[in-house]
Amino acid sequence: MLMESLMARLSSPNFSWPSINLTSSREHINECAWSDKLVCDHYCENTKGGFQCSCHHKYILQSDNVTCKHQRKYQTTSS
């Protein structure tokens, strides 16, 4: 699901690839710096070799690891 969600965002008509000038193949790329809304719904933390998404308070990171959904409190009814 992560790839499907990322591919959907990349194929958006509003998306354009950033201009990146790498001076060496060992240079670390900050995926979050491209656009914090491109990769993650709320927060993007750059990590070595990738990124990690997280969500605002009362939101839950979904199984695709990029989408945040509002946490709902479900009430149980007793019979």
N, C-alpha and C positions, 0 to 999 in steps of 0.2 A: 504494500500500500504506500510506502514511503516514496518509491519511484513513481508510482502512478500520480500521486499528489504533486510531486516535484515536476513531473513532465507536464501536467496540466497547467501549472504556473508558468513554466517556460514557454508553453505554446500560446500564452495569452497575447492578444494583439497589442497590448501595452508594454510588453517586455522587449528590452533590447540588451544585448550582451554588453557588459562593461568593457572599457578599454583597459587591458592589463599589459603592463610591460614587465616581463620577468627578466631579471638580469642573469639568473642561473636556474637550472632545473631543480636545485635544492632549496630554492626560496619558498618559504611558507606562504600559502594563499589563504587569505581571510575570506571565507565564503560569506560570512555575515556582513562584511563591508560592501559587498555588491549591492545589496538592498535588504534591509531587515524584514521587509514584507514579502520579499521573493521567496525566501526559504521557510521562515517560521511565521505563524500567525501573530504571536506576541513578542517573545524575546528570543534572540539568537546568541549563543555563546560560542565563540570561536575556540576550537580545540585543535590540537596537533593532528593533522590529517583529516579534519572534518568539522562538524559543528554539532551543537546540542540545543534543541529547542526547549523552552519552558513557557508557562502561561501565567497570566495575571491571577491574583487572588480570586478564589471561587470558580476558577476554570480548570478543566482537566485536559491534560495532553492525551490525544487520541492514539490509537494503535498505529497510525501512520507516522507518528513521532514528529509531526509538523503542525497539525491542526489542533486548535484549542476549542473546547466546547464548555458552555456554562454548566457548572455543577448544580444539579437540582436535588433538593431534599424531598425524598418520597415519604409520604406518611403511610403508615400501615394502619389498617382498620381491624379492630378486633370484633369478633362476632359473639 
